[in-house]
Every structure is written in C-alpha cells, then in structure tokens.
C-alpha cells in the first residue's frame, strides 16, 4: 500500500493498493516518522498524508497506554510497521479492493505477525491501568480481550460508519506457507519489565522488580533479652525480678511499720498499768 486513494462517507481515508518500491522520504518527513516510529530509519512505504493519518489515529490510544512505556512502544511499533515499513510487502497482503469515486482503494488486508510479537504485545499491555479510573486500559483499546488473538481481532475489525477503528478489515495471521513468500513481522518488542522502558508495578505486576518487592521478608522470631555478665536474661524475667523485688521491699517496710506500732502500744499499755496500780 502507498498513498491515499479516497475516503469513506464518514471521512476515514483509504490507502491505495500499490506495488511501488519503498521510497526515500525527505528530511522533514523522515524526522516526523522517526519521532513516532524509531525502528523505521531508511526508506518508507507511506506518504506524508498517510503518516499524518497514522499519527492522528494512534493519538487516541496514547492517553490510555502512556502509563506503561513498553506497552505503548509495542503498540506504536505494530501500526508503524503496518503503515510505513519499507518491508511491508513481506508481511502485508491486500486481499480486497473497491472503487471509491472511480479509484481503487484497499478494503481488506492480511497482516502476518509472529505469535511471539503478538503475545509479548498483549502481555506488556494486559495489566495497564487507565489513570484515576483504575480500570484496565484493555477494556477500552481491546474490548476486554483476554489474549493476544482476541485483541488483534478487535483491532483489525472494519469499523462501521462513524465509529472508531480501522476503515478497512485487517486479518492478523501468524502462519504462512512457503509458497506465499510472506514473512511474519517480528520487529522489536519489549516486556513491561524492561529496564529501559519500565512500567510501574501497578501496570506490570509480573515484573521481576515488582515480584521481589512484593515478597515479604521471612519472619525471624527474636527473643528480647539482655546479657548480665555471662547470664542471658529475657526482658520478661527481668521485669518479673524487678516487680518481685519491689513488692518485697514494700512488704518488709509494712512489716517493720506494724512491728514498731505493736511494740509502742505494748509499752504504752505497761506504763498505763503501772500508773494505775
């Protein structure tokens, strides 16, 4: 595919079926493409208008996935390769075309992607949360998909008029026969735990860093004790010792007090008897 050949009644543009070789973009277009698609650094299979359309379409998903840079990078790589890769003819096959205002335009394609890329793409995005709503971004960009095949099927469905989505049908495939000469796209893909594009633990609980931090340290039972000379005394026994000692002192003090009182009373009693006799 190369260039734009028309648009649907809802304004969504359609690409041209074109077997032209990839072209060298001018400096301005090249810098624009590399700002969004850093894996594409040489010739391209997209015009300036096509790239502007691509950028406008992915802008809708960026706020949902920006919480996890690895997920967002993988998502962008998927559509960058679809739209602008110089090797597009190796993994994209136009399967249906239609006339739009007298011009042939793409209506359906097969997009060959390796199973590995698809799985890594989904795994990097499946737990990403959408902002303060704390809901899965996958509920918005993948209709709640539970695996990569479901997500790609959702992304590839042809949107009805005035609905978000692709203007033409995209059938994602991973298996090819040798006779077709097709080679599934397998560009760079990142895990959500990648150190260069790491995500928060809330968006990537499977990251090794998050698993390490979430595992509680084993509890070591320690005795509360102090050493007195060569003797090791626990705090409980020490407290008991002080309580008993204090109680003994109070008890002895009371005994002395009562003894003194009794003795004094006895002598007072003897003195009183002597005076009366």
Secondary structure per residue as TSV (DSSP state, phi and psi in degrees):
chain	resnum	aa	ss	phi	psi
A	1	X	-	360.0	141.0
A	2	X	-	-157.3	128.9
A	3	X	S	84.7	171.1
A	4	X	E	-113.2	127.8
A	5	X	E	-110.5	-0.2
A	6	X	E	165.2	-173.3
A	7	X	E	-148.5	157.0
A	8	X	-	-76.0	174.1
A	9	X	T	-67.0	-19.2
A	10	X	T	-91.9	5.6
A	11	X	S	95.9	-10.1
A	12	X	-	-69.7	129.3
A	13	X	E	-82.1	154.6
A	14	X	E	-121.8	138.4
A	15	X	E	-76.9	161.5
A	16	X	-	-90.9	136.1
A	17	X	-	-72.4	122.3
A	18	X	-	-153.5	128.4
A	19	X	-	-97.9	22.0
A	20	X	-	-64.5	147.7
A	21	X	-	-68.1	157.3
A	22	X	-	-59.7	152.6
A	23	X	B	-120.7	156.8
A	24	X	-	-85.9	120.8
A	25	X	-	-76.9	157.3
A	26	X	-	-71.2	172.2
A	27	X	H	-60.6	-40.9
A	28	X	H	-65.3	-48.1
A	29	X	H	-64.6	-38.7
A	30	X	H	-60.5	-43.4
A	31	X	H	-67.7	-36.5
A	32	X	H	-64.4	-45.4
A	33	X	H	-63.2	-44.0
A	34	X	H	-69.7	-24.3
A	35	X	H	-68.4	-28.8
A	36	X	H	-103.4	-31.9
A	37	X	-	-128.2	75.5
A	38	X	T	-64.5	-15.5
A	39	X	T	-79.1	-14.0
A	40	X	-	-103.4	108.0
A	41	X	-	-121.5	-2.0
A	42	X	S	-127.6	-125.2
A	43	X	-	-66.3	161.4
A	44	X	B	-137.0	164.0
A	45	X	S	-116.4	36.2
A	46	X	-	-142.2	145.5
A	47	X	-	-86.0	173.1
A	48	X	H	-60.9	-39.5
A	49	X	H	-65.4	-40.8
A	50	X	H	-62.8	-41.7
A	51	X	H	-65.4	-41.2
A	52	X	H	-61.1	-37.1
A	53	X	H	-65.6	-44.4
A	54	X	H	-57.9	-49.1
A	55	X	H	-61.8	-40.2
A	56	X	H	-64.3	-37.0
A	57	X	H	-71.7	-43.5
A	58	X	H	-74.0	-20.5
A	59	X	H	-58.2	-28.6
A	60	X	H	-68.1	-28.9
A	61	X	H	-92.0	-22.5
A	62	X	H	-55.9	-47.8
A	63	X	H	-59.8	-25.5
A	64	X	H	-81.1	-30.0
A	65	X	H	-110.2	-4.8
A	66	X	T	-63.7	-19.9
A	67	X	T	-63.5	-20.2
A	68	X	S	-128.9	97.5
A	69	X	H	-54.1	-36.0
A	70	X	H	-65.7	-44.4
A	71	X	H	-60.5	-48.3
A	72	X	H	-62.0	-41.5
A	73	X	H	-63.1	-43.4
A	74	X	H	-63.5	-42.4
A	75	X	H	-62.2	-45.1
A	76	X	H	-65.5	-39.7
A	77	X	H	-59.8	-38.0
A	78	X	H	-58.8	-48.6
A	79	X	H	-83.1	-24.3
A	80	X	H	-64.7	-43.8
A	81	X	H	-66.1	-40.5
A	82	X	H	-60.3	-41.3
A	83	X	H	-90.8	-37.4
A	84	X	H	-127.6	-6.6
A	85	X	-	-57.6	135.7
A	86	X	T	-68.9	-15.2
A	87	X	T	-101.0	20.4
A	88	X	H	-51.4	-39.8
A	89	X	H	-67.2	-15.1
A	90	X	H	-79.0	-24.9
A	91	X	H	-130.7	4.3
A	92	X	E	-125.1	130.1
A	93	X	E	-126.5	121.2
A	94	X	E	-74.7	120.6
A	95	X	E	-106.9	-14.3
A	96	X	E	-153.6	137.4
A	97	X	E	-130.5	161.0
A	98	X	E	-148.4	159.5
A	99	X	E	-86.0	131.0
A	100	X	E	-126.7	110.5
A	101	X	T	54.1	42.4
A	102	X	T	82.2	0.7
A	103	X	E	-118.2	138.3
A	104	X	E	-72.0	133.4
A	105	X	E	-136.1	155.8
A	106	X	E	-70.4	132.3
A	107	X	E	-117.8	-20.4
A	108	X	E	-161.3	145.9
A	109	X	E	-140.0	158.6
A	110	X	E	-101.3	132.6
A	111	X	E	-120.5	109.6
A	112	X	E	-86.7	120.5
A	113	X	B	-132.5	136.5
A	114	X	-	-63.8	148.8
A	115	X	H	-58.8	-38.2
A	116	X	H	-60.2	-47.5
A	117	X	H	-61.4	-45.3
A	118	X	H	-59.5	-44.4
A	119	X	H	-67.2	-42.5
A	120	X	H	-67.2	-37.8
A	121	X	H	-58.8	-50.4
A	122	X	H	-65.2	-44.5
A	123	X	H	-62.6	-33.1
A	124	X	H	-74.4	-17.9
A	125	X	H	-112.7	-14.9
A	126	X	T	-63.4	-27.3
A	127	X	T	-106.9	5.7
A	128	X	-	-65.6	132.6
A	129	X	E	-96.9	149.1
A	130	X	E	-97.8	98.2
A	131	X	G	45.6	-143.6
A	132	X	G	-71.1	-14.4
A	133	X	G	-71.4	-20.4
A	134	X	T	54.9	34.2
A	135	X	E	-109.9	160.5
A	136	X	E	-68.3	128.9
A	137	X	T	-60.8	-27.4
A	138	X	H	-61.3	-25.8
A	139	X	H	-65.4	-27.0
A	140	X	H	-95.5	-42.2
A	141	X	H	-95.0	-5.6
A	142	X	S	-141.6	14.2
A	143	X	T	53.8	34.1
A	144	X	T	75.7	25.0
A	145	X	-	-52.9	143.1
A	146	X	S	-106.0	-4.8
A	147	X	S	-155.4	169.5
A	148	X	H	-66.0	-34.9
A	149	X	H	-63.8	-42.1
A	150	X	H	-65.5	-39.1
A	151	X	H	-66.8	-46.7
A	152	X	H	-63.9	-36.2
A	153	X	H	-62.7	-38.9
A	154	X	H	-67.8	-44.5
A	155	X	H	-63.7	-30.3
A	156	X	H	-90.0	-6.3
A	157	X	S	-67.5	143.4
A	158	X	B	-77.1	121.5
A	159	X	-	-70.8	142.3
A	160	X	-	-68.6	165.3
A	161	X	T	-57.5	136.4
A	162	X	T	64.9	21.0
A	163	X	S	-116.9	150.4
A	164	X	S	-67.9	150.0
A	165	X	S	134.7	-174.6
A	166	X	B	-75.0	138.4
A	167	X	S	-75.4	-14.3
A	168	X	S	-132.0	157.3
A	169	X	E	-75.3	135.4
A	170	X	E	-121.5	115.9
A	171	X	E	-100.3	112.6
A	172	X	E	-83.0	130.1
A	173	X	E	-130.8	154.1
A	174	X	-	-120.9	-21.0
A	175	X	-	-99.8	135.0
A	176	X	-	-131.6	152.3
A	177	X	-	-96.1	152.2
A	178	X	T	-59.7	-28.5
A	179	X	T	-69.6	-24.6
A	180	X	T	-77.2	-27.7
A	181	X	-	77.1	5.7
A	182	X	-	-80.3	144.8
A	183	X	-	-127.6	114.2
A	184	X	-	-53.8	140.4
A	185	X	B	-65.8	134.7
A	186	X	-	-145.7	55.2
A	187	X	-	-73.4	176.9
A	188	X	-	-55.0	134.2
A	189	X	-	-136.2	141.6
A	190	X	-	-115.0	146.0
A	191	X	-	-82.2	156.6
A	192	X	T	-68.9	-15.0
A	193	X	T	-95.4	9.3
A	194	X	-	-60.8	133.8
A	195	X	S	-65.9	-28.1
A	196	X	S	-82.9	-22.9
A	197	X	S	-133.9	42.7
A	198	X	-	-62.6	150.1
A	199	X	-	-113.0	163.5
A	200	X	-	-68.3	160.6
A	201	X	T	-65.2	-27.3
A	202	X	T	-67.2	-31.0
A	203	X	T	-95.6	-14.4
A	204	X	-	-146.1	68.7
A	205	X	T	-64.8	-16.7
A	206	X	T	-83.1	-5.2
A	207	X	S	-61.3	142.8
A	208	X	H	-60.4	-36.6
A	209	X	H	-62.7	-42.1
A	210	X	H	-70.7	-37.6
A	211	X	H	-65.1	-38.5
A	212	X	H	-66.2	-42.4
A	213	X	H	-74.2	-24.2
A	214	X	H	-86.8	-11.2
A	215	X	S	-85.5	115.5
A	216	X	-	-67.2	144.0
A	217	X	-	-65.8	142.7
A	218	X	-	-60.5	138.4
A	219	X	-	-78.9	124.9
A	220	X	-	-107.4	118.3
A	221	X	-	-76.5	120.8
A	222	X	-	-116.4	140.4
A	223	X	-	-89.3	143.1
A	224	X	-	-89.7	105.5
A	225	X	E	-147.1	160.6
A	226	X	E	-132.5	159.1
A	227	X	E	-101.7	130.2
A	228	X	E	-117.9	102.1
A	229	X	T	64.6	-127.6
A	230	X	T	-91.4	3.8
A	231	X	E	-98.4	133.9
A	232	X	E	-102.1	114.8
A	233	X	E	-116.6	128.9
A	234	X	E	-75.9	157.3
A	235	X	H	-62.6	-33.9
A	236	X	H	-63.8	-46.9
A	237	X	H	-66.4	-35.9
A	238	X	H	-64.8	-42.2
A	239	X	H	-64.2	-42.2
A	240	X	H	-60.2	-41.4
A	241	X	H	-60.8	-46.1
A	242	X	H	-65.5	-39.6
A	243	X	H	-63.4	-46.3
A	244	X	H	-64.9	-40.6
A	245	X	H	-62.4	-46.5
A	246	X	H	-62.5	-41.0
A	247	X	H	-64.3	-38.5
A	248	X	H	-64.8	-42.4
A	249	X	H	-62.1	-44.8
A	250	X	H	-61.9	-43.4
A	251	X	H	-63.0	-46.3
A	252	X	H	-63.0	-40.0
A	253	X	H	-61.3	-41.8
A	254	X	H	-65.3	-39.2
A	255	X	H	-62.5	-46.1
A	256	X	H	-60.6	-41.1
A	257	X	H	-62.8	-46.5
A	258	X	H	-68.1	-36.8
A	259	X	H	-62.0	-45.5
A	260	X	H	-62.5	-39.3
A	261	X	H	-65.6	-43.8
A	262	X	H	-64.1	-45.5
A	263	X	H	-60.8	-45.9
A	264	X	H	-61.7	-42.2
A	265	X	H	-65.5	-36.0
A	266	X	H	-63.6	-46.8
A	267	X	H	-65.7	-36.3
A	268	X	H	-63.9	-37.2
A	269	X	H	-66.0	-44.3
A	270	X	H	-62.3	-42.7
A	271	X	H	-62.3	-41.4
A	272	X	H	-64.0	-40.0
A	273	X	H	-63.9	-44.1
A	274	X	H	-62.9	-37.7
A	275	X	H	-70.4	-31.3
A	276	X	H	-87.0	-12.5
A	277	X	-	-89.4	360.0
